[in-house]
């Protein structure tokens, strides 16, 4: 189980398609400094892999018009 599984409810919807069908992916071969990214299972959008907080990286973006209302 990923260290992020208990924080999935913190994820903002995909900024491209609005989907909440999001996954946390682990980059293979990163054991000493595990790298993860957020991936939209609907449209394929993703954050970059990071060895810091991938949820924070996903959520750091301009607000979409849907989020402003």
KAKAFEN-V143082 format. One record per helix or strand of 3 or more residues. SS is the DSSP state (alpha for helix, beta for strand). FROM is the first residue (numbers start at 1). LEN is the number of residues. If there is no record, write none. Layout:
# KAKAFEN-V143082
((SS | FROM | LEN) (SS | FROM | LEN))
This chain:
# KAKAFEN-V143082
((alpha | 5 | 6) (beta | 22 | 5) (beta | 36 | 5) (alpha | 54 | 6) (alpha | 65 | 4))
